[in-house]
Amino acid sequence: MATIETANDKMVCYCYGLRESDIQQTVQLHGCQELQAVMSCSGAGTGCTACHRRIQAVMNKQATETYGAAPLK
């Protein structure tokens, strides 16, 4: 049975087993503002590339929560 944290922490990159919290932490720690930066810093999105939209969605959500608006990219 999944814990509450795991249930709310959705899988983003299945190739590397990275969850939303992993992407958020990468963005915060490394100041990533573009998909390519997250890919370089975490490895997310460098496998099959099917998760690019999910990574961008996490980045947009985090930007909205932090700054009140998502980036225009």
N, C-alpha and C positions, 0 to 999 in steps of 0.2 A: 504494500500500500504506500502510495506517495505521501510525503509530508506536505504540509500546507505550503512551505517555501517552494518545494519542487513543483507542486501543482500550479502555483502562480508564476513560476519562473520557467516560461516556455522555452523549448528547444528551438534554437535559431539555425545553427549549423550542425547538421547531422553527421557530416564527414568527420568533424573534429570534436563533436560532443559539446559544443559551446551553447550556453543558454543566454537569455536576455541579460541576466546579471553580469555575465562575462563580457558581453559587448558593452554594457553600460560602464563597467569598470575600466575597460580598455579606453573608451572615449574620455573618461574622467582622468585617468592616470597619464595618458599620453597626449591629451588635447586633440584627439582626432576629430576632424570636421568633414572628412570625405571618406567614402567607402574604401578607396584605395589605402588610406592610412590605417583604417581598422584592419584591413586584410594584411597589411605589412606587420602591424603590431601584434595581432592575435592569431593569424593564420586562417581566421574565419573567411569563408568565401573563396578560398584558394583551391578547393577540391573540385567538386562537380559544378560549382557556381550557382546552383539552384536557390541558394539562400540570400542572394544579393538584395532582393526586395525586402526580405525579412530584416536584414541588417539595417538597411536604410530606414525602415519603419521604426526600429528601436532607436536609431539615432534621431529621427524626427521627433519621436515621443519624448526623448530625453531633452532635446533642445526646447521643445514647447514647455515642458515642466520647469526647466531651468531659466529660460529667457523669455517665455511667454509667446514665442513664435518659432516655427520650424524654419530651417534654412531653405532658401529658394532653389537650391541645386537639385 
